[in-house]
Amino acid sequence: MNQLIQEIYDGIIDGQAPLVTQKVQQALDSDVDPAAILNQGMIAAMAEVGKRFEEGEYFVPEMLIAARAMQAGLALLKPRLQQTDLRSSGKVVIGTVKGDLHDIGKNLVIMMLEGQGLTVHDLGIGVHESRFVEAVRDEKPDVLAMSALLTSTMTEMKVVIDALTNAGLRDAVKIIVGGAPVTAEFAARIGADAYAFDAPEAAQKCKELLSK
Ligand code: B1M
């Protein structure tokens, strides 16, 4: 692994936001591929943090400071992961479902969507189904995107879809779901229109939904 990517990886695991910021800048200045920084340095580090949490070596505070370090690095990567000269080609409303505070994956999805020229309205984290319904009614997006990172909250996606159906809005919008515990089978079972494994695939699937 490239030395700078290794240092970014270690910095995230240790929750060293200033160090991660410095190393990401150095890597970008040295023409290291931004996708390699993201995938090998950052996402891989968060997977290791999750493993340490599962094994009882890390607790919530360690996860939190690792997340802050990753977010600090992501802010620098953002302009390099996006093309800037694209006109809006569709609108997406996105949020992490009720009871779920994880937003790094969702924020990455937003970066990729914006990078594809889509306009994104971010509802944030812990979004109640009524907020999703309200946003579909008011914002009139082409696509509604939902993220969930907990097995206990992924079921909220079905609650949102049912709430949209009850409000007579289900057919007004395409729905895409994703997040670590979510699968294509689950997406089909709850009546979503699409599932994406990661952020680049989410952008690609949204484009496909827009062309239907
Ligand atoms: Co949490 N957490 N966490 N956590 N956390 C996980 C998810 C966990 C897997 C850790 C573990 O046990 N190994 C576990 C969930 C177990 C489960 O339900 N299966 C867990 C737990 C248990 C918890 C708490 C319950 C812990 C506690 O309090 N005892 C608690 C819950 C709080 C809540 O939400 N109500 C909690 C809290 C937290 C923090 C707040 C400390 C922090 C989040 C900070 C933040 O997001 N701002 C945190 C973190 C950092 C993690 C881990 C370590 C990292 C998550 C992350 O950011 N990954 C995570 C372990 C892991 O993932 N291995 C863990 C990097 C990110 C880029 O990946 O979010 O998966 P991810 O996004 C991916 C894909 O999933 C996908 O694209 C991204 C990649 O391109 N994707 C989509 C995401 N959304 C998408 C939407 C799409 C398409 C693709 O379409 C719309």
Boltz pocket constraint, residues with backbone or C-beta under 6 A from the ligand:
constraints:
  - pocket:
      binder: B
      contacts: [[A, 42], [A, 43], [A, 46], [A, 47], [A, 48], [A, 49], [A, 50], [A, 51], [A, 53], [A, 54], [A, 60], [A, 61], [A, 63], [A, 64], [A, 66], [A, 67], [A, 99], [A, 100], [A, 101], [A, 102], [A, 103], [A, 104], [A, 105], [A, 106], [A, 108], [A, 109], [A, 145], [A, 146], [A, 147], [A, 148], [A, 149], [A, 150], [A, 151], [A, 152], [A, 176], [A, 177], [A, 178], [A, 179], [A, 180], [A, 181], [A, 195], [A, 196], [A, 197], [A, 198], [A, 199], [A, 200], [A, 202]]
      max_distance: 6.0
